[in-house]
């Protein structure tokens, strides 16, 4: 600032031919140049802060896209869980129906056994009863295996849903931090832009004064 003022004062003295007026002109020009330099520096800082803010906003968009992808996966897992639960319910209903049919068959068989003599029918009744028990045991084991497998997949699906929700929460937290950084960068850009505008205003005023002193 002092250098610009000294140079401006020397030029002003030579041109105006009066030390007092020349000094004022030089001071005005020097001040204008100094303010222009400051305005340029402030403008560069404002641009840098704006670039930082833009970069952070782009990163926020990337995080939001990641959140969308994780949420989509979470929805798919939830659909799979719902489908497996429905399959469990269908298996339970079918088992209940089979049990009801078997119970009805057992009741009819007992009624026949009571009505029939314990002769030739005895052997077939015993063998038929054994076959029925074997069939019922096999069905029960199959049902248990199916239900166990579905329960395991449902458990894994629910755990995966919790993991995905944790990932979503983490991404939301990251987005929040980035947004705070973006807000700071935006505030800095505004501050530097305001400084640049003020410096340019002072520079323009100084030039106007210098021109008045010079008689323009």
C-alpha positions as CSV (number, residue, x, y, z in Angstrom):
1,X,0.0,0.0,0.0
2,X,2.8,2.5,0.9
3,X,4.7,1.6,-2.2
4,X,1.7,2.3,-4.4
5,X,1.1,5.6,-2.6
6,X,4.7,6.7,-3.0
7,X,4.7,5.9,-6.7
8,X,1.4,7.5,-7.2
9,X,2.6,10.6,-5.3
10,X,5.7,10.9,-7.5
11,X,3.7,10.6,-10.7
12,X,1.1,13.0,-9.4
13,X,3.8,15.6,-8.6
14,X,5.3,15.4,-12.0
15,X,2.0,15.7,-13.8
16,X,0.2,18.1,-11.7
17,X,3.1,20.3,-11.0
18,X,2.0,21.0,-7.5
19,X,3.3,19.0,-4.6
20,X,0.1,19.2,-2.5
21,X,-2.3,18.3,-5.3
22,X,0.1,15.8,-6.8
23,X,0.5,14.1,-3.5
24,X,-3.3,13.8,-3.2
25,X,-3.6,12.4,-6.7
26,X,-0.8,9.9,-6.0
27,X,-2.3,8.9,-2.8
28,X,-5.7,8.4,-4.4
29,X,-4.2,6.3,-7.2
30,X,-2.1,4.3,-4.8
31,X,-5.1,3.6,-2.6
32,X,-7.0,2.6,-5.7
33,X,-4.3,0.2,-6.8
34,X,-3.9,-1.2,-3.3
35,X,-7.6,-1.8,-2.9
36,X,-7.6,-3.4,-6.4
37,X,-5.0,-5.9,-5.3
38,X,-6.9,-6.7,-2.1
39,X,-10.1,-7.0,-4.1
40,X,-8.4,-9.5,-6.4
41,X,-7.0,-11.5,-3.5
42,X,-10.5,-11.6,-1.9
43,X,-12.1,-12.6,-5.2
44,X,-9.6,-15.5,-5.5
45,X,-10.4,-16.6,-1.9
46,X,-14.1,-16.4,-2.7
47,X,-13.7,-18.5,-5.8
48,X,-11.6,-21.1,-3.9
49,X,-14.3,-21.3,-1.2
50,X,-17.0,-21.6,-3.9
51,X,-15.0,-24.4,-5.5
52,X,-14.7,-26.1,-2.1
53,X,-18.4,-25.8,-1.6
54,X,-19.1,-27.2,-5.0
55,X,-16.8,-30.2,-4.4
56,X,-18.5,-30.9,-1.1
57,X,-21.9,-30.7,-2.7
58,X,-20.9,-33.2,-5.3
59,X,-19.6,-35.5,-2.6
60,X,-23.0,-35.1,-0.8
61,X,-24.8,-36.2,-4.0
62,X,-22.5,-39.3,-4.1
63,X,-23.4,-40.1,-0.5
64,X,-27.1,-39.7,-1.3
65,X,-26.8,-42.0,-4.2
66,X,-25.1,-44.6,-1.9
67,X,-28.0,-44.2,0.5
68,X,-30.5,-44.8,-2.2
69,X,-28.6,-47.9,-3.3
70,X,-28.5,-49.3,0.3
71,X,-32.2,-48.5,0.8
72,X,-33.1,-50.3,-2.4
73,X,-31.1,-53.4,-1.2
74,X,-32.8,-53.1,2.2
75,X,-36.3,-53.0,0.6
76,X,-35.4,-56.1,-1.4
77,X,-34.2,-58.0,1.7
78,X,-37.5,-57.0,3.5
79,X,-39.4,-58.4,0.6
80,X,-37.5,-61.6,0.8
81,X,-38.2,-61.8,4.5
82,X,-41.9,-61.2,3.9
83,X,-42.0,-64.0,1.2
84,X,-40.2,-66.4,3.5
85,X,-42.7,-65.6,6.4
86,X,-45.6,-66.3,4.0
87,X,-44.0,-69.6,3.0
88,X,-43.8,-70.5,6.7
89,X,-47.4,-69.7,7.1
90,X,-48.4,-71.8,4.1
91,X,-46.4,-74.7,5.4
92,X,-48.1,-74.4,8.8
93,X,-51.5,-74.3,7.2
94,X,-50.7,-77.3,5.0
95,X,-49.4,-79.2,8.1
96,X,-52.6,-78.4,10.0
97,X,-54.7,-79.7,7.1
98,X,-52.7,-82.9,6.9
99,X,-53.0,-83.4,10.6
100,X,-56.7,-82.9,10.5
101,X,-57.0,-85.4,7.6
102,X,-54.8,-87.9,9.5
103,X,-56.9,-87.5,12.7
104,X,-60.1,-88.1,10.7
105,X,-58.5,-91.2,9.1
106,X,-57.5,-92.5,12.6
107,X,-61.0,-92.0,13.9
108,X,-62.5,-93.9,10.9
109,X,-60.0,-96.7,11.3
110,X,-60.8,-97.0,15.0
111,X,-64.4,-97.2,14.2
112,X,-63.8,-99.9,11.6
113,X,-61.7,-101.8,14.1
114,X,-64.4,-101.7,16.7
115,X,-67.0,-102.8,14.2
116,X,-64.9,-105.6,12.8
117,X,-63.9,-108.8,14.4
118,X,-60.3,-109.2,15.6
119,X,-59.5,-111.9,13.1
120,X,-58.1,-111.4,9.7
121,X,-58.5,-107.6,10.0
122,X,-56.1,-107.6,12.9
123,X,-53.0,-108.0,10.9
124,X,-53.9,-105.4,8.3
125,X,-54.9,-103.0,11.1
126,X,-51.5,-103.3,12.8
127,X,-49.5,-103.0,9.6
128,X,-51.7,-100.1,8.5
129,X,-51.2,-98.4,11.8
130,X,-47.4,-98.8,11.6
131,X,-47.3,-97.4,8.1
132,X,-49.4,-94.4,9.2
133,X,-47.0,-93.7,12.1
134,X,-44.0,-93.9,9.7
135,X,-45.6,-91.6,7.2
136,X,-46.6,-89.1,9.9
137,X,-43.0,-89.2,11.4
138,X,-41.5,-88.6,7.9
139,X,-43.9,-85.7,7.3
140,X,-43.1,-84.1,10.7
141,X,-39.4,-84.4,10.1
142,X,-39.7,-82.8,6.6
143,X,-41.9,-80.0,8.0
144,X,-39.4,-79.3,10.8
145,X,-36.5,-79.2,8.3
146,X,-38.4,-76.7,6.1
147,X,-39.4,-74.5,9.0
148,X,-35.9,-74.5,10.4
149,X,-34.4,-73.5,7.0
150,X,-36.9,-70.7,6.6
151,X,-36.4,-69.5,10.1
152,X,-32.6,-69.3,9.5
153,X,-33.0,-67.4,6.3
154,X,-35.5,-65.0,8.0
155,X,-33.0,-64.4,10.8
156,X,-30.2,-63.8,8.4
157,X,-32.4,-61.4,6.4
158,X,-33.4,-59.5,9.5
159,X,-29.7,-59.2,10.5
160,X,-28.9,-58.0,7.0
161,X,-31.6,-55.4,7.3
162,X,-30.1,-54.1,10.6
163,X,-26.7,-54.0,9.0
164,X,-28.0,-52.0,6.1
165,X,-29.9,-49.6,8.4
166,X,-26.6,-49.1,10.3
167,X,-24.9,-48.3,7.0
168,X,-27.7,-45.9,6.0
169,X,-27.4,-44.1,9.4
170,X,-23.6,-43.8,8.9
171,X,-24.1,-42.4,5.4
172,X,-26.6,-39.9,6.7
173,X,-24.1,-38.9,9.4
174,X,-21.4,-38.4,6.8
175,X,-23.8,-36.3,4.7
176,X,-24.6,-34.2,7.7
177,X,-20.9,-33.5,8.3
178,X,-20.4,-32.7,4.6
179,X,-23.4,-30.3,4.7
180,X,-21.9,-28.5,7.6
181,X,-18.6,-28.1,5.8
182,X,-20.5,-26.9,2.7
183,X,-22.3,-24.3,4.8
184,X,-19.0,-23.1,6.2
185,X,-17.5,-22.8,2.7
186,X,-20.6,-21.0,1.4
187,X,-20.3,-18.5,4.3
188,X,-16.6,-18.0,3.6
189,X,-17.3,-17.4,-0.1
190,X,-19.9,-14.8,0.8
191,X,-17.6,-13.1,3.2
192,X,-14.7,-12.9,0.7
193,X,-17.0,-11.8,-2.1
194,X,-18.3,-9.0,0.2
195,X,-14.8,-8.0,1.0
196,X,-13.9,-7.9,-2.7
197,X,-16.9,-5.8,-3.4
198,X,-16.0,-3.4,-0.6
199,X,-12.4,-3.1,-1.8
200,X,-13.5,-2.5,-5.3
201,X,-15.8,0.2,-4.1
202,X,-13.0,1.9,-2.2
203,X,-10.7,1.6,-5.3
204,X,-13.3,3.2,-7.6
205,X,-13.9,6.0,-5.1
206,X,-10.1,6.6,-4.9
207,X,-9.8,6.8,-8.6
208,X,-12.7,9.2,-8.9
209,X,-11.0,11.5,-6.3
210,X,-7.7,11.2,-8.1
211,X,-9.4,12.2,-11.4
212,X,-11.0,15.2,-9.6
213,X,-7.7,16.4,-8.2
214,X,-6.2,16.1,-11.7
215,X,-9.0,18.2,-13.1
216,X,-10.7,15.4,-15.1
